[in-house]
Amino acid sequence: MGEKEFLLTQEGYDNLEKELERLKTEVRYEIADRIKVALGFGDLSENSEYDEAKNAQAANEMKIAELEEKIKYAKIIDESEIDTEVVQVGNKVKVLDMELNEELEYTIVGSTEVDLSQNKISNESPIGKALLGKKRNNIVEVQAPVGMIKLKIKTIKK
């Protein structure tokens, strides 16, 4: 994966640690039980339950390694250093879509914390990149799948 720095809020970091613990304990035990049961079915050459359990084990171990990597290279955003003069990771930004005359609010987060259902967008996404470093009342243009969109920054909050 390389030595990429992963920007995280404290909440995002805590969530990664909880998920890692869950995968190392609960999920590992569940998979081990599935393997044990599948071994009881005999002949492994035609044992699809065993194959599925081993595949689940491999996927779980890959996910564990991925989370350990992210935690190792995590850079936790210090909320006291987040200012509201310019858009940065950790800010909530209210924008006006100038074409649709519709207000939207995004929280700018690191790529590991993206949750579109909560309007948490990555600092590496087209909109996230366009907003970073901008100030209130700035207008940014973003190339989106639907075409060029213009956003006016209304507010920047922590």
C-alpha positions in Angstrom: 0.0 0.0 0.0 3.0 2.3 0.5 3.5 5.0 3.1 0.5 7.2 2.4 -0.7 9.4 5.2 -4.3 8.8 6.1 -6.1 11.9 7.4 -8.7 11.0 10.0 -10.8 12.8 12.6 -10.5 11.3 16.1 -13.9 9.7 15.6 -12.8 8.1 12.4 -9.6 6.8 14.0 -11.6 5.4 16.9 -14.0 3.7 14.5 -11.1 2.1 12.6 -9.7 0.7 15.9 -13.1 -0.7 16.9 -13.5 -2.3 13.5 -10.0 -3.8 13.6 -10.7 -5.3 17.1 -14.0 -6.7 15.8 -12.3 -8.4 12.8 -9.5 -9.8 15.0 -11.9 -11.3 17.5 -15.5 -11.9 16.6 -15.1 -12.3 12.9 -12.0 -14.5 13.2 -13.8 -16.8 15.7 -16.9 -17.0 13.5 -14.7 -18.0 10.5 -12.7 -20.5 12.6 -16.0 -22.1 13.6 -17.2 -22.3 10.0 -13.9 -24.0 9.0 -14.3 -26.5 11.9 -17.8 -27.4 10.9 -16.8 -27.7 7.2 -13.9 -30.0 8.1 -16.5 -32.3 9.7 -18.1 -32.8 6.2 -15.1 -34.8 5.1 -13.5 -34.8 1.7 -12.0 -31.3 1.2 -11.7 -31.6 -2.6 -15.4 -31.1 -3.1 -16.3 -29.2 0.1 -17.7 -25.9 -0.9 -18.4 -24.9 2.7 -14.7 -25.3 3.5 -13.7 -23.3 0.4 -16.1 -20.5 1.2 -14.9 -20.4 4.8 -11.2 -20.3 3.7 -12.1 -17.5 1.2 -13.8 -15.5 4.0 -10.7 -16.1 6.2 -8.4 -14.7 3.5 -10.7 -11.7 2.9 -10.8 -11.0 6.6 -7.1 -11.1 7.0 -6.7 -8.8 4.0 -9.1 -6.3 5.7 -7.2 -6.6 9.0 -3.9 -5.8 7.2 -5.5 -2.9 5.4 -6.9 -1.4 8.7 -3.5 -1.9 10.4 -1.8 0.0 7.6 -4.3 2.9 7.8 -3.9 3.1 11.6 -0.1 2.9 11.3 0.0 5.9 8.9 -3.0 7.8 10.4 -2.7 11.5 10.9 -5.4 12.6 13.3 -6.7 16.0 12.5 -6.4 18.3 15.6 -9.8 19.9 15.9 -8.3 22.9 17.7 -6.2 23.6 14.6 -9.2 23.6 12.3 -10.1 27.2 11.4 -13.2 28.4 9.7 -11.5 31.0 7.4 -10.6 28.6 4.7 -11.9 25.2 3.8 -9.8 22.3 5.2 -10.3 18.7 6.2 -12.6 18.6 9.2 -14.8 21.5 8.1 -18.5 21.5 7.4 -19.1 23.6 4.3 -22.4 24.9 3.2 -22.5 25.7 -0.5 -25.1 27.0 -2.9 -25.4 25.1 -6.2 -25.8 28.2 -8.4 -27.6 26.4 -11.2 -30.1 24.6 -9.1 -30.3 27.3 -6.5 -30.0 24.5 -3.9 -28.0 24.6 -0.6 -25.9 21.6 0.3 -23.7 20.9 3.3 -20.6 18.7 3.1 -18.2 17.6 5.7 -14.7 17.4 4.3 -13.0 14.2 5.5 -10.0 12.0 4.7 -10.7 9.2 2.1 -11.1 6.5 4.8 -14.1 8.3 6.4 -16.2 9.0 3.3 -19.9 8.4 4.0 -22.1 9.9 1.3 -25.3 9.1 3.2 -24.0 11.7 5.8 -22.6 14.0 3.1 -19.0 13.2 4.2 -16.9 13.7 1.1 -13.2 13.0 0.6 -10.6 15.8 0.4 -9.5 13.9 -2.7 -12.9 13.9 -4.5 -13.5 16.5 -7.2 -15.8 18.7 -5.0 -13.5 18.2 -2.0 -10.4 19.2 -3.9 -12.2 22.2 -5.4 -13.3 23.5 -2.0 -10.0 23.1 -0.1 -8.3 26.3 0.6 -11.2 28.5 -0.5 -13.0 31.1 1.6 -16.6 32.1 2.3 -18.3 33.7 -0.8 -15.7 32.1 -3.2 -17.2 30.4 -6.2 -15.7 27.1 -7.3 -16.3 25.2 -10.6 -16.2 21.5 -10.4 -16.3 19.0 -13.3 -18.9 16.4 -12.3 -20.4 13.5 -14.2 -23.4 15.7 -15.0 -21.1 18.4 -16.3 -19.6 21.6 -14.9 -21.2 22.7 -11.6 -20.7 26.1 -9.8 -20.8 26.2 -6.1 -20.7 29.3 -3.9 -19.4 28.8 -0.4 -21.9 30.1 2.1 -20.4 29.0 5.5 -17.4 27.2 6.9 -17.8 25.6 10.3 -16.0 23.1 12.5 
